[in-house]
């Protein structure tokens, strides 16, 4: 009788020893990746952030969401088998959960600190680059003004090309579009009449940097606009600029240019950039 009593006690104890309980389990996958299983008293289960249900079957817990099994192997060893590969799990104590939470908070804080430091470094680098570019522009403007004054111009709104002995209109208002000739002149067949509101008239009436006598550039001079456009303000990359040169084959056409040289009907509007000869 006594032997039977102890046998029952041992059997009950063994059931308790190998029973799955609610709680938090930290697991390492067969690939070495960490994840977490949470089995709640309510029967709800969370496997690596994905929600499902679970049921207790003594030393096994069936996670309904995917028919995964958490098995108690004894001695604190748990095996979670969502696939044919076994994953090693450890049940966390209350202290372990607190420790894990604290470590997670520390990792987040460390990551946030690193992010803030990287952002601060980026801002410092951007400020250094901005100050450097500002200084360069100031020096460049001073240099341009000195060259302009050398040739008798009163502002830096011109670009002096000492190679071609040309002063280019270089002010902020150079996004001007004009016809080579007016509709009236074109319709009347006066294909060389540049009077009226035209590109040529715009240049001849221009007074810039204390100077008059501006004109449309020739076909060859216009090429220089693109060769040295990085030194000029507001050069429209995808816009055509008029030249003063009429097409040799068709007097209704004049040469113009964007990245490539072409001809255009004279009554069409294109951009204007005036030049002036210098001594």
Helices and strands as residue ranges (DSSP letters): H 2-17, E 23-28, E 34-39, E 44-47, E 50-57, E 60-63, E 68-74, E 77-81, E 87-91, H 94-150, E 158-161, E 166-169, E 176-179, H 183-187, H 199-204, E 215-216, H 219-227, G 229-231, E 241-246, E 253-257, E 261-265, E 269-272, E 274-277
